[in-house]
Amino acid sequence: MPGALNLAHNIITGKKTVEEACTAYGDIVKEKMNGGNPEYMQKLTFSSQENAADPDKI
């Protein structure tokens, strides 16, 4: 579910506190249940790093 990953990314990067993310998640789910299409649930709102290597592998 992109919504949860987007909120986790926001917590990790400091854009939201855990409390803010919990509130936002509730709002997103309510919007979806009411027939909406929240942006957070459509796709990932962040991009991945192209050169992110696994530090456990050489």
N, C-alpha and C positions, 0 to 999 in steps of 0.2 A: 504494500500500500504506500504510494508516494507521500501521502499526507504525514504519516508517522516518520518517514525518513526525512522529509523536509523539516519537520519540527525538531527532530534529533540533530540535524545539521545546524539549525538555528541555535540550539542550546550549546553545542560544541564550539561554535564560532562566537558565542557571546551575544548574539542578536536577541535572544530571549532567555529569561530565567526559566527554571523548571516550572515554577508556578504559572508564568505567562504562557508557556507551551501547553500546560494542562488545560488552562482556560481556553486557549485557542483551539485545542483539539476538540473540546466539547462544543465550541461554536461551529467548527467545521462539520462535525457529525450532525449537529442539529440542522445546519443548512442543507446537507445532503439528504437527510430524512424528509425535509420539507420540499424536496424536488429540485433543489439548487445543484449547481455544478461548481463547487469551490475550486479555485485555482490550485490550492495545495493538493487536491486529490486528482488533478488532471495529469500532472507530470512532475518530474523532479525540478525544483526551482534553483538548483545549483549544478555546476558542471564538475566532472571528475578531473583529477590530475592525470595528464597523459604519461608522465614519467614516474609514477608512484610505484616503486619497487617494493616487493615483500622483503622486509629487513631480515627475515629468517632464512632467506635463500640468497646465495651468491651467484 
